[in-house]
Amino acid sequence: MTDSKSEELLEQEVDLGRRGKFLLLVGVLIGFVSSMCGIGGGLFAVPLLHFGFHVHLRRAVATGLCLVFATTLASTLTEISSGLFGDGSMINWPLVGCLAVGALGGTQLGYPVSKRFDTRQLRGVFSIVIAVVAIRILTSGESVGHIASEASLGNYMYAIGAGFLGGFVSPILGIGGGLVMVPALLLGPSALGFAGARACALAAAVVTSGRSLSLYWKERTLHTKAAPLLGGGAFLGAIAGVNAVHLDGVVDIARGMLGFILLFVSVRFAVAWWRTRPSRSRDEL
């Protein structure tokens, strides 16, 4: 890293360090919304850091994973406690195990691939993936959750494949993989409703985000000022979000909210991708 680049990142750290209360509050809000929708929150944190604070995209991805890990961990622990002391957990543990196995393999492959994407490519990938997921979420069927699904080899193999795809995009886009796993479980043979798919995807995303975060940690790419603030806030927000989604009628609201938010973020990245396209000289036209 050049001296000028190091100075630029240092200035960003100081700048974000002065916005501690704002980042903590944002982390709470992201954790609350994300835990309701079944995603880690990276799709909110990465654009915030990249567009709002002009943090380099790869650095924003790494920092966003800290928030994702906090959100998925808090969501899963709260879901488990709901099963022990409340109205019942929506986590299907055999399915989560298959998702996690696939996710570990996907993450290992996705991390080296992430190093080969430049900023503009990442914006394009982010935009396309989010748009596809948004459409699937908004057009999917019932959102009533099911705890159990048919225990079959086909279901488990499908879950491993969905986990692999979720793990693959996790280090590339700075997400937990819920953007892939939630619609995959909704549309797949497991017959999980939105509530069940949300809970299982969040539990599996603990593995994908944790592994991706550890790889970026070794790379020393995290934003040391922003990461603990966003992560700490997200942990608190996720606890409240899981409790809220167990209330009657909230699941349908969460699914619709997720779909429209995804469409907005997709358009934002698509615009940024288009504006940074390489210029062509008249001789090339």
Residue pairs with C-beta under 8 A, 6 or more apart in sequence:
9 56
9 59
12 53
12 54
12 55
12 223
13 223
13 224
13 225
13 226
14 225
15 53
16 23
16 53
16 55
16 223
16 225
16 226
17 225
20 225
20 229
23 226
23 229
23 230
23 233
24 229
24 230
24 232
24 233
25 233
26 48
26 230
26 233
27 67
27 70
27 229
27 230
27 231
27 232
27 233
27 234
27 235
27 236
27 237
28 233
28 234
28 236
28 237
29 233
29 237
30 41
30 44
30 45
30 67
30 71
30 230
30 233
30 234
30 237
31 41
31 67
31 70
31 71
31 74
31 233
31 234
31 235
31 236
31 237
31 238
31 240
31 241
32 237
32 238
32 240
32 241
32 244
33 41
33 44
33 237
33 241
33 257
33 261
34 40
34 41
34 44
34 71
34 234
34 237
34 238
34 241
35 71
35 74
35 75
35 78
35 202
35 237
35 238
35 239
35 241
35 242
35 245
36 198
36 241
36 242
36 244
36 245
36 250
36 254
36 257
36 258
37 178
37 182
37 198
37 254
37 255
37 257
37 258
37 261
38 178
38 182
38 194
38 197
38 198
38 199
38 201
38 202
38 254
38 258
39 175
39 176
39 178
39 179
39 182
39 201
39 202
39 205
39 258
40 67
40 68
40 69
40 71
40 72
40 175
40 176
40 177
40 178
40 202
40 205
40 209
41 64
41 67
41 68
41 71
41 176
41 234
42 61
42 64
42 65
42 67
42 68
42 173
42 174
42 175
42 176
42 209
43 126
43 130
43 173
43 175
43 179
43 262
43 265
44 261
44 265
45 60
45 63
45 64
45 67
45 68
45 174
45 230
46 57
46 60
46 61
46 64
46 126
46 173
46 174
46 175
47 265
47 268
47 269
49 55
49 59
49 60
49 63
49 64
49 223
49 226
50 56
50 57
50 60
51 268
51 272
53 226
55 63
55 223
55 226
56 119
57 119
57 122
57 123
58 114
58 119
58 122
58 221
59 221
59 222
59 223
60 174
60 223
61 114
61 122
61 171
61 172
61 173
61 174
61 216
62 174
62 213
62 216
62 219
62 221
62 222
62 223
63 174
63 221
63 222
63 223
63 226
63 227
63 230
64 174
64 175
64 230
65 170
65 171
65 174
65 176
65 209
65 212
65 213
65 216
66 213
66 222
66 227
66 228
66 230
66 231
67 227
67 230
67 231
67 234
68 174
68 175
68 176
68 205
68 209
68 213
68 234
69 176
69 206
69 209
69 210
69 213
69 231
70 230
70 231
70 232
70 234
70 235
70 238
71 176
71 202
71 234
71 235
71 237
71 238
72 176
72 178
72 202
72 203
72 205
72 206
72 209
72 238
73 206
73 210
73 235
74 234
74 235
74 236
74 238
74 239
74 242
75 199
75 202
75 203
75 238
75 239
75 241
75 242
76 91
76 202
76 203
76 206
78 238
78 239
78 242
78 243
79 89
79 90
79 91
79 199
79 202
79 203
79 242
80 89
80 91
82 88
82 89
82 242
82 243
82 246
83 89
83 91
86 246
87 246
88 147
89 147
89 199
90 145
90 147
90 195
90 196
90 198
90 199
90 200
91 147
91 199
91 200
91 203
92 147
92 148
92 149
92 190
92 192
92 196
92 200
94 151
94 156
95 149
95 155
95 156
95 159
95 185
95 190
95 192
95 200
96 200
96 203
96 204
98 156
98 157
98 159
98 160
98 163
99 159
99 160
99 162
99 163
99 166
99 181
99 200
99 201
99 203
99 204
100 163
100 203
100 204
100 207
100 208
101 160
101 163
102 159
102 160
102 161
102 162
102 163
102 164
102 165
102 166
102 167
103 163
103 164
103 166
103 167
103 170
103 177
103 204
103 205
103 207
103 208
103 211
104 167
104 207
104 208
104 211
105 164
105 167
106 163
106 164
106 165
106 166
106 167
106 168
106 169
106 170
106 177
106 208
107 167
107 168
107 170
107 171
107 207
107 208
107 211
107 212
107 215
108 167
108 211
109 168
110 167
110 168
110 169
110 170
110 171
110 172
110 212
111 171
111 212
111 215
113 168
113 172
114 171
114 172
117 125
117 172
119 276
120 273
120 276
120 277
122 172
122 173
123 269
123 270
123 272
123 273
123 276
124 269
124 270
124 273
125 172
125 173
126 173
126 265
126 266
126 269
127 266
127 267
127 269
127 270
127 273
128 266
129 169
129 173
129 179
129 180
130 179
130 262
130 263
130 265
130 266
130 269
131 262
131 263
131 266
131 270
133 179
133 180
133 182
133 183
133 262
134 258
134 259
134 260
134 262
134 263
134 266
135 259
136 183
136 186
136 187
137 182
137 183
137 186
137 255
137 258
137 259
137 262
138 256
138 259
138 260
140 183
140 186
140 187
140 194
140 255
141 186
142 193
142 194
143 193
143 194
143 195
143 251
143 252
143 255
144 193
144 194
144 195
144 251
145 192
145 193
145 194
145 195
145 196
145 197
145 198
145 199
145 251
146 191
146 192
146 193
146 196
147 196
149 155
149 190
149 191
149 192
149 196
150 189
150 190
150 191
152 189
154 189
155 188
155 189
155 190
158 184
158 188
158 189
158 190
159 185
159 188
159 190
162 180
162 181
162 184
162 185
162 188
163 177
163 181
163 204
163 208
165 177
165 180
165 181
165 184
166 176
166 177
166 178
166 179
166 180
166 181
166 184
166 201
166 204
166 205
166 208
167 177
167 207
167 208
167 211
169 175
169 177
169 179
169 180
170 176
170 177
170 205
170 208
170 209
170 211
170 212
171 212
171 215
171 216
173 179
174 212
175 209
176 201
176 202
176 205
176 206
176 208
176 209
177 201
177 204
177 205
177 208
177 209
178 198
178 201
178 202
178 205
179 262
181 197
181 200
181 201
181 204
181 205
182 194
182 197
182 198
182 201
183 197
185 192
185 196
185 197
185 200
185 201
186 192
186 193
186 194
186 197
192 200
193 251
194 251
194 252
194 254
194 255
195 245
195 251
198 245
198 251
198 254
216 222
244 250
245 251
245 254
